[in-house]
Amino acid sequence: MKPSSRSRVRPLRFRRLAALALGLACAGHAVAMDAAQAERRAAELVARMTLEEKIAQLQSSAPAIPRLGVPAYDWWSEGLHGTARAGYATVFPQAIGLAASWNAALLHEVGEVVSTEARAKYNLAGRGDHPRYHGLSIWSPNINIFRDPRWGRGQETYGEDPFLTGTLATRFVRGIQGDDPAELKAAATPKHFAVHSGPEKGRHGFDSHTPPHDLEDTYLPAFRMAVTEGQAASVMCAYNALEGTPACASPLLLQERLRRDWRFAGYVVSDCDAVDDMTQFHHYKPDNAGSSAAAVAAGTDLDCGIAYAALGEAVRKGQVSEAVLDQAARRLFAARYRMGMLDEPNGPYATLGAADINSPAHRALALRAARESIVLLKNEGGALPLKQDTRIAVIGPNADALNILEANYHGTAVDPVTPLAGLRKQFGAARVSYAQGATLAQGVSVPVPASALRTGGKDAGPGLRGEYFDHADFNGKPRLVRTDHRIDFDWDEVPPAKGFAAANYAVRWTGDLLPPGAGDYNLNVHIDRCFDCKGHDPVRLYVDGKLVLDDHGKDYDLNVPLHFADTRPRPLKLELRHSGEDQGIRLQWNAPADAQLREAKEAVAKADVVVAVVGLSPDVEGEELQVSVPGFSGGDRTDLALPATQQKLLEAAKASGKPLVVVLTSGSAVALNWAKQHADAIVAAWYPGEEGGTAIADVLAGNYNPAGRLPVTFYASADDLPKFDDYRMEGRTYRYFRGTPLFAFGEGLSYTRFAYEAPTLSSKTLKAGDKLGVDVRVRNAGERDGDEVVQVYLSSSEEGAPRHSLVGFRRVAFKAGESKLVHFEIDPRQLSVVNLKGERKVAPGKYVLFAGGQQPAGNTGTEFLIEGSLALPR
């Protein structure tokens, strides 16, 4: 989908009117209904609508129909790793981090919190119209296969394996939708169906040529699981075409697979403007009337966008019948009935409200999720955990940045904890020295650190003096004065401080900028713009008493080149007037590399150990980003290596002779070739959510024993991969990659050791169609409690089979010395293979099963036979 946008609709009260007008509900009582009842009520309602009313309801910003008691409803709501873009919410680790937990039960709990907070916001919006991002139709999870680490949106997925992705997605979907038979808690929407995973450039018109084998073997299984096992209420079709047909008009995807083969009974929504893309970029039809007719006829019920406004013309031209529109509208209103939207709120979720948003229990779950997501990749000589009295130098551009916690598609975190803040709290501020040390990448700005800002006056300290006015100008006295250590704020639909409104305020920051060295600087004021809003927040920046920036809401990245001949303090003033719907502000810079590196060396000299928080950020990897610097283009990556600015920082730190701990924050695999050889420890922390800093500190201190596993392969170089825009799977992911990875899918260390006995199989000879029972005895052979992720892989010599495939996994907690028998049931689908024609079957022959804490090495495993053959449905 496209970047964040905002839309406001004045609330109206329609639900009681709906009950009276339709005679379908009793006022004051929720109507318990199954799917058939919801469909019947939807059919009765749609039958009363005019053609124009039906067409309007098939567009994501559906208007009210007062005469029928139907309130307006915007279908666009997000919940990738927490309820998103609607103000304060619990912010969990980014999806790729959740996947690194390898804990399906955790994903279910996270899904429950997403829908609980979505329900709370829906209820708080009132009983009438519901604006964008305040609804119950959650456009998540993203279950595209992360087939190539260069894709910037891969961070939104559950990794590269179809079975891991499908299992986690199924539990997440169930968590979102709830278990009440009478009312959907919310509607989950697996996306983007299908074969969508970059490049971002050209995604609106890209044709994903995919062999039948790869389609069935890799790209569709997770969607199938989310629909057939998760019972997802909705599915989102993708921007791309598949073999010449746009996904949102594909009979193969939407009719044959989704509705015929998988018996999907819910509704399909387009990715935003995907139907218009069919006209503008795919050139599938000459106009939106033709594109809309093709999409709705294929089964795309809801258009995120305005292309379906042309459906009236399509009906008049005979390109599509009104009956097809009726069917789409019935599916949409059946979903609204199942979620209780058109009845008096009296169901199990009616009392959810403000107290249920970022509650203590939800925050505790965010911390647990962050801890479970962390992957220990190297621990040479027991470098970790650190002793409590260790003096630590924290360096790196990601050590004290908000955006590496929140990632993309996020809510606004309440009291987020950066890695620096977490380490200071854990080890004591006096034991932690800090220097940013480097920018993220050449030409990429990072937040100006507190160490480079001074409030001024007799009580001068780190940061700037912030004066907060409760109106959008600077008249009168500020309502609040405080010190802000960094100007790095996410104020999306939230006030800047307690007692303020979320709109109409102004902030003036004053103090000194402390250049770390002479040279060329680039100051940057970054505004998180609302892309479809009418007006934007103006900002002004003064340096040395001079107005160097006076922007009237025209741009979101405002750069000011400056040269400082010395390091004397420069008076600084920054003014923001917030009267629109923009979402936050950051004061950033590019400082001279030598000066920053010198500061890092000074911090390292004071310490016993160096913790370098390095990696990527949502500023360089993500959806259709306007970035083009070495290593990054348009949100995707052109190089897998750690950016050169950060690599130089690591090398300087290691040259000190102090132990070096690398904490990698990123949404994808980074080729840490030098660090693997030279660092003493490496921890992958992903984009860890609001409690990320606490979780990182807990792992480094040994308060928590890490057990995360990689959900993606870390390659040594992009040169090891096929072309980015080649959708064939040969040479990709652990299943088809023939080379040696830097770090393997499923890899992860612990502070304890685990011992495995050979697995015991329910039978050494199966008949095609039988399940295989597997028992694995696992013992914690170390002296610390810890979790182990038990992994089961299957190998076959059958044509089309991968090297080996994950067919079972479970995260299990062990006390020190404890032994447990872990049981798996491997069903026929996981025992099957896909031939080159795309046909799935259980084939006769010899198979090898491996169970352990990582992928199989060499030919280790237990053999069994399958007799006979069984074709499986698609």
N, C-alpha and C positions, 0 to 999 in steps of 0.2 A: 504494500500500500504506500501511498504517498505520505510525505511528512505531516507533522501535526497541524491541525487546523481547528478553528473554533467557530461555533455557530450558536447563537442564543435565540430561544423562542420563548415568548411570554407565556408562563404557565396558565392553563385554563382547567377548569374542573369538569370532567366529562364522564367519569366512570359510573356515577349513579344514573346519569342520563342514558348511558349505554344500556344499563340493565333494564330501564323502563322502555326505551325505544325498541329494543329487540325482543323483550319478553323472554329472555334466555337466562336470566339470573335473578335471584331474590336479593333485594337491597340488604346490605349488611352481612351477607354471607358469601364466602368463596364457594365456587361451584367446582366440586371435585369431578374430574373427568379424565377418561383415558383418551388415547389418540383418536379413536373413532368418534367420540363425542365432540372433541375439539374440531375435527374435520367437518362434522355435520353443522355445528354452529357457524364455522367459517363459511361454509357453502351458503347458508341462509343469509348471512351478512353480505357476502359478495353479490348475491343475486339481487340485492336491493340497490347496488351501485350503478352509476352511469359509466359509460366507457371512459370518460375523462377522469372520473374519480378512481377507477381501477388503475389506469395508467399512472396516475400520481402516486398511488400506493406501491407501485412496483419500483419506485425510486427511493434511495436510501434516506433522504430527508422527506419522509412521508407526511403530508399536511393533514390537518384535522378535517373531519367531515362532521360538522356540528349537527346536521339533521339526523345523522345516524348514531350520534353519541360517540364517535370515534375520535380520540385525542391525537394530536400530532405526535409522531415518534421518529427520532433519528436512529437508524439501525446501527450506526457506526460507534462501537465501543471496543476498547482494547484491554487485554489482560494477559500479556505475554509472560511476565514474571511479577505480577501484581497488577491490581486495577490501575489503568494508565490514563494520563492526560485529563484527569478530573480532580486535581488537587491532591491533598494529602492521602497517602495510601501506604501500605506495607510494601517495601521494595525488596524483593527477593533477589538472589543471584540471577544474572541473565540466564536464559534457557540453556545455553551450552554449559554453564556452571551447574545448573540443576542436573543436567545429564551426567556430569562428572561424578555425581553422588552415586550413580548406579543403584538408586533406591526408589523403586516404583511406589512404595507406600508413602514416601516423602512427597512425590509428585501429586498423589491424591490429596494429601493434606494441603499442599500449596494451592491446588485447584479449588479446594473448599474455601480457603481464605479469599481467593480472587473473587469468587461469586458472592461470598458473604459481604465483602466490602462493596461490590457492585450493587448488590441488593440494598445495602445501607444508603448508598448515594442515590439510587433510584427512589427509595422511599423519601429521602430528604428533599428530592426535587419536587415532591408533591404528587397529587393524584391525577394531574392533567397531562399536559404536554411534557415530553422529555427530550432535552437537547442532546447534541452529540456528546459522546463519551459518558453519558449518564443513563445509559440503557442497560438491558440485560442480554443483548445479543453480542457475545464476546468473540471478537475475531481473533481467535487463538485456539490451539497452538499452531506454530509454524513447524510442519513436519516434513518439509523438503529435505532430501538427503544432502548432507554437507559433503559433496563429492570432491570439492577442490578448495583448499585453504585460502585461495586468492579471493573467494567470494566474500564481500564485506558483510552480507546479511547472514552468513553462516552462523554468527553468534546467536541468532534467534532460534536455531534448530537444536535438536537433540543429538546431533553428530552424524557420523557417516554410516552407521549400521542400521539396516531396515528393522531387525528384530528388537534391538535396544530402543530405537525410535518409536516403533509401534507399541511396545510394552509401556513405555513411559507416557506416550500420548494417550493411550487407552485409560490409564489411571488418572491422568490430568483431566481428561474430558469427563470422566465419571465424577471427579471431585467438583468440577464446575457445575455440572447439571444436577447434582444431588440425588438422593435416593427416595424422595417422596413420590409415590405413584400418581398423586393427584395434581402435582404442580412442579414444573421444571424450575429449579432454582435460578438457572440462567441457561442460555443456549451456547454451547461450545461450537467453534467453527474451525476445524482443521483446514490448513491452507499450505501452499497454493497448489491446487489440483490442476495439473501435475507436471512433473519434469521441469521444475523451475529452480535454478540455483546459479544465476549469474551467466554472463557478466552483467553488471548493472547498466553499463553503457549499451544502449540498443535493446534493453529488455522489453520495451513496449512493442517491438516488431520482430523479436527473435523467433526463429523456427528451430525447435529442439529436435533434431534428427536423432532418433533413439531406436536401436535394434529391438525387435520384439522380445528377445531374451532379457535385455537390460530393463525394459519396461516392466516386465512381470517379476523379475528377480530382485530388482533394486528399488525402482521408483514408486511402485504401487503398493507393496505389502504394508507399509505403515498406515497408509490411508485406509486400506481394507480393514486392518485391525481397529482403527479408530471408529470406523463405521459399523462393522459387524459385531465387535466386542464392546467397544465403548458406547455404541448407540448415539453417536454425535447427532445433534439436532440440525446441524447446518454444515455446509462445506463451501469454501471459497475457491472459485476457479481462477486460474493464473493469467498473467499477461501474455505469456509466450504462446506460440503455436506449437502443435505437435504434428509432425509430418504434414505441414501445409495448412492445417486447420486450426484457427485460434482456439485455445483451450475452452473459452467460454461459449464456443459454438460447436464444440466437438461431440458428435453423436457417440463416438467411441468411448470417450471419458464419461460423459454425463448420462447417456442413455444406456449403453451396453454395460460398462463396468459398474457405474455407481448405482443406477436404479434397477437394471435387470439382474446383474450378477450378484451385487451386494445387497439388493433389496432395500436400498436407502429410501426412506419415506419423508425425509425432511425437506428443507429448502436450500437452494444454491444461491450464493451471492457472488457477484463479480468482484475481482480486485478493482480498486478505485480507478475509474475511467478506462477499464479494460475494454468495454464495449466500444467506446469512442476510439480507442486504439485500433480496433478492428478496421475502422474506416481510415484513420489518419496514418497509421504506420504499417499495419499488415496489408492494407489495400484489399481487404477481403471482399468488401462491398463498396459501392460508390458513395454511399451516404449512410447516415445513422439510422434512417428508416430501414434500410436493408440489413445493416449490422444488428440492429435491435431485434428485427424479426428473426434473424438466424439464431441469435443468442437465446431468446425466450423460447423459440421452438425446440432448441436443443435441450433446454431444461434449466437455463439461468433465470431464476425467478425474480431476483432483486438486482438492480443495477446500482452500484455505488458510483454515482455520477449523475449526469443529466441526459445521457444518450437516449434513454427510454422515453424521453419526452416526444421522440419521433415515432412512437408506436401508433399514435392515432393516424399518422400518414401511412404507416405500413398496413394498418387494417384497411384503410380506404383503398389502397392500391392492391389489396388482395394478397399481400406478401405473408400475412399471418392472420389467423382467424381470432375472433374475440374469445372463442372457447379456450384457446391456448392461454390467453391472458387471464381468463377466469381461473384456470388451473393454478397458475402461478400465484394469483392473489389468494386463493384458498389455502395454499401451503403456508403463505406468510401469516395469514390471520389465524390459522390453526396453531402456529407457533406462539402467537401473541395470547391466544386463549390458554394454551398449555402453561404459559408463564404467569397467568393470572392478571394480565394487563387490562382486560376489559371488564373486570368484575370488581366489586368492593373488596378492598384488601383485608382479608381475614384468614389467610393461610399461614403456614408455618414460618414464613419469612417476613410477615408484615410488621413485626416489632423491631427489626434490625434498624439501627440508626447510628448516630455519631459515635457512640461508645464502642461500636464494633469496628471502627476504622483505626488501624494501627494500635489495637489493644495490646496490653502486655503479653497476652498469649500469642498474638500474631507476631509481635517483635521477637519473642523467644523462638518462634519457628523460623523467622528470618535468620537468626543467629545460628540455629541448628543447621539450616540449609547451607549457610555460608561455610560452616565448619566441614560439613560432609562433602562439599564441592571441592575442597582443596586437595590437590594431588602433589605428593612428595615424589619428585623425579630423581633427585640425587641427594645423598647424605654421606659424603666421604668422611670416613673416620669418626662418625658420630658427631659431626659438626652441630647438629641439632638433636635435642632441644638446647636452647641457650640457658645458662644459669641466671638466676634472678639478679645477681649483682654485676652482670656483664654491662660494660659501657658500650653503647651502640651508636654507630654513625649511620643515620638513615639518609640515603641519597636517592636521587632519581626523580624524573618529572611527574611520576604518577603517585608519589608518596603522600601528597596532600592535595589531591584533586577530587572534586565532587563527581565529575562525569564518569570516572572509571568505576565508581560505585553504582551509578544508576543505569549506565549503558543506554540503549535506545528502547522505545516503546515502554516508558516507565511512568510511574506516578511520582509525586513529590515526596521525597523522603523526610521523615520527621527525625531530627537530631541524627543525621548520618555520621558515621565514624570512619574517618579516613585511616589508611595504614599508619601514618605518623601519629595520629591521635590515639589509636589503639595501642601502639608500642609505648608511647609516653605514659599512658594510664597503667599499662602492665608493668613496665620496668622502672617507672618514675621519670619525670621530666628532666631531673638533674643528670640522669644517666644516658639521656638520648640527645645527641647533637644532630643537627639537620642542615642539609644544603641541597637545593634543587639539583645543581650539578650539570644540567643539560636541558635542552629543549627536547620535545618529543621526537621531532624529525626536522630535517632542513626545511625552513620556511613555515613550520607549524608552531603557532604560539601556544604558550601554556600560562596558567594563572600566575600573576606576580605573587611571589611568596611573602608571607608576613615578615620575613627577615629583611626584605627590601622595602618595607613600608614602615613609617614612623608617625605616630599620631601628632607629635609636636607639643609644645607647651611644657610646663614644669613637670607634668606627670607623663612625659613622652614614653611610649612603649611601642611594641610591634603592632602594625596595622594602621588603619585610618579612623579618624573620627567621623561617625555617621550621624547626620541630622535627618530625622524622619518626620515628614509633614503629612498630615491626614487629608491633604487635598493636592491636586496635581499642579501646584506651583510652590513658590518659596516665600509666600507672604506670611507674616506673623512669626511666632516662635515655633520651633519644632515640637512635636508632641513627644518625641523620644530622642535622646542622644545616647549613643553607645559606641564602643570600639569594635570595629569589624576587622578581624585579623587578615582576611582575604576578601576581595570582591569576587565571589564565586558562588552565585546564588541561583537556585531553582525556585522561582516564585509562580509557577504555573497554577493559576486558579487558587492561589493562597495569598494571605496578607504577608507583608514583609516582617511583621512583628505582631505580637499579641495586642489586641485592641484596635487594630487597623482593619479596614476593609480590603478585599482582594483587588479592588479597582480604585482609581483616583487617589494616588499618593505621589509623593515626590521624595527623593533622597539626595542629599548632598554629602559627599565624602571629601574630607580635607586632611592634609598632612604632608609628609615629605616622601619623595621617592629617593631611595638610596642606591645609586648605581654601584654595582660591585667592582667596576673597573671602567676606565676610559674606553670609548669606542662608539660604534654605531648600534643603536637600539631601534626596535620597532615596538611601539606601544599599540595595543589592540583592544578595542572595546567590542566585545561580542554580545550581541543581543539575540536571544532565542525568539526569532520572529514567528508570528502566527501567519502562515502563508496566504490564507484567504481572507484575512481581516482587512477592513477598509482603512484603518489608520494604525500607525505604529508609534512607539515611544521615542521621543527625541532625547538625545544625550548631548552633553557638552563636556569637553575635557580641556583643562588649563594646566600647563606645565611652565614653571618659572614665571608665573603671572601672565602668561600669554595664552590666548584662546587658540588651541591647535586643532580642535575638532568641534564642529557645530553641525550635527546631523539632525535632520528633521524626520527621522523614521524612514529613510530611503534605503538603508543597507543594514545587514545584520553583522558583518565583519568590517570594522572601521579601523583602518591602519594609519598610524602616525609615525613616520620615520624621524628619528631624532639622533643627534650626535652630542655626546657629553665628553668634554675634554678632560674631565677629572671626576673624582668621586664625591664631590661635595653634595649635600642634600639639595634636591630640587623640590620646591613647593609644588604640590599637586592638588587639583580640585576636579572632581567628577560629579556631574549632575545628571540625574535621571528623572524625567517626569512621566509617570505611568498613568495613562488615561485610556489605553486600549486593552488588547488582550495578549500582548507579548508576554513571554514566559520566564524571563530571568536575565541576568547580566553577569558578565565576567570581565574583569580588568586583567589583560594578558600582556605578555611581552615575548620578544626574542631578544635576549641579552647576548653580549659577546661571549663566545664559547670559552675562550681562555679565562675570562674573569669568573665564569660559573664553575669551570673545572678547578680553578684555584680555591674557590670556596669549599668545594667538595673535599679537596685534599686537606684543608684545614680541619674540617669536621672529622675526617678519617684519622687524622693524627691524634685526636683526643680519645679515640675509641679502642676497644679490644676486638671488635668485630664490625664488619660492614654489612648492612642490609640495604641492598639496592632494589628499589621498587621501579621496575622498568617494564616496557612492553608497548602496547598500542593504546588507542582510545577511540571512543565513538566519533571523535573529530576526524579520524582518518579511515576508519572502516565502518561502513554502514550503508544506508539506503540512498542512492543517487546523491552523493555528497558533491559539493562544489569544491573539490580539492584536487590539485595536480602538482605533486611534489615528488622528488625521488622516492620510489617505492610504493607510491599510492596514486590511484587515478579513479576519480568519480565514485569513491566509496569502496572500490576493490583494491587489491594489492597487486603490484607488479613484481614484488620481490618478497620472499618469505623471511629474509634475514632481519634481525633486530636493527632498527635504523642506526646509521653510522654515528650519529651524535651520542646515542646511548651506549653503543659498543665502545666508543672511546672512553666513556665514563667508567665502564666496568674494568677496562684494562688499566686505567689509572688507579682504581681502587685496589685491584689485585697487586699492582706493583708496590703497594705499601707494605706487603708482607702480612697484612691482617687477613684473617679468615673472611671469605666473601660468600654471603648468602644472597642469592638472586630470587626475588619474588616477582614472578611474571604476571602482570595483569593484562588480559587481552580477551578478545572474543573468538580467537582462532589460534591455530598452531603457529608458532614462531620458531625459526631455525636457529636455535641457540647452540650452534656448533662450538663456538669458543667457550661458552659457559659450561657446556657439558664436559669439556676437557679441563678447564681451569678453575671453575667455581667450586667451592667446598660443598654447597647445597643449592638445590633448585626447587622452588615451590611454585606450582601453577595455581593462581588464585582467581583467574578469570575476571569478570566484572562482578564483584561479590555481593552487591546489594547494600542496604543501609547499615548492616552490622558487619560489613566486610573487614574493617580495621580491627574490630574486636576478635573476629575469627582468625585473622592472620596472626595477631599477637598470641592468641591461645595456642596455635600450632607451633609457633617459634619458641614459645616458653615451655611447651610440653604439657600445658593444661589440657590439651586435646590431642589425641593420637590420630594423625591423618590416615584416611583410608580411601580417598577418592581415586578414580581410575580415569584414564584418558578416554573420551568418547570419540576422538579423532586421532588419526596418525600424524605424528610430527615428522615431516620429511626434512632431509638435510638441505634440499634446494628445490626451487621451482623447476629446475632443469630435470629433475627426476620424474616430472609429471607430463602427461600429454597436454596438448593445447587446451587453454582454459575453456574455449567455446566448443570443445568436442565432448558430446554427452555420452559417448561410449564408455563403459566402465573398465575395460581392459587397461591395466596400469594404474588404476585408482583404488583408494581405500585398502585396508588391510586384506580384503577379500581377493583383490585382483592385482595388487602391487607386488612385483617380483623382486624389488630391490631391498636394501637394508634401511629401515627407518632410523631416524635419529632417536625417537621414542615411539614405542609401538602402541597402537590401539589397545586399551585394556590395561596399560602399564600403570603402576603406582606402588610406592613403598610405604612402609609402616615403621613405627618405633619398636615394634615387636616382630616376631617371626612366626610363620605358620607352616605346619607340616601336613601333608596330604597322604592318605593311603590310596591305593588304586581303586577306582570306582567299581562298584558292584552293579551289574546290569540285571534287570528283571528277566531277561532271556538273551542268550547269545544268538538265537535265531528267531526272527520276527516274520510274521506274515504281513504283506503290504496292507496298510490300514491300521495296524496295531500301534498302540502307544508303547514307548520305551521308558521303563522306570529306571532311574539312576540314583544310587545312594553313594554319597561321598563322605568319608570320615575325615574331619578336619580338626587339628589340634593347635591351640595357641602355645607354641613352644618357647615363648619368651617370658619376660618378667613383668610385662605391662599389659593392662587391659587394652582391647582394641577391636575394631571391626575388620572383617575380611570380606572381600567381594569374591565369592566363588563363581567361577565362570566355566561354562560347558561349551565346547566347540565340536563340530562335526566335520569330517573330511570324507570325500567320495571321489572316485575316479570316473564317475559318470560324465559324459560330455556336457559341457555347459556349467559344471559345478565349480564354485570358487575354490581357492586353496583350502580354506576352511571357513566355517561360518559359526557365529555365536548362535546357540540354540537354547541356552538357559543361563540365568544369572540370579544371584541373590546376595544381598548385603546382610551379614550376620555378625552380631556382637558376641565377643568372647571375653571371659575373664582370663587372667593370666593362668596358664596351665590347663584351661578348660578344653574338653573335646566334645564335638557335636557331630551327629549324623545329619547331613543335609540331603534332602530328597528332591528330585526333579522328575516331572512327567513330561517327556518329549513327545509332542503329538505328531500325527502323520504329516501335517503341513511343514513342520520344522525338519522332518526326515526326508522331505521331498527335494527334488531338483527341477530346474527349468531347462528345457532343451532350447536349441537355437531358434525354433519356431515360436517360442514363447509359451509352450505347453508345460504345465506343471504336473508332475507325477511322482509317486513313490516307485522307484525303480529297483529291480533285483540287483544284488551284488554285495560286495564287501564294503563295510564302512568302518571308520575309526573314530572313536569318541575320546575326547580329552577333557579332564576336569582339573582345574587348578586356579591359581590366583592371577593368571595372565594367559596370553595365547600359548598354544603348544609350540615347543621347540623341537625341530627335527621330526622324527617319525614316532614320537612317544604317543601312547594312547592304548585304548582297549578295543579290540576288533569285535564286530558282530556281523551277522548276515541278515539280509532281507530277502525273502522268497516271494515271488510273484510281483505283479505290477498293478498299480492303481492310479488312474487319472484323477486329478483333483480339480474342483471348479476354480475358475479364475477369481 
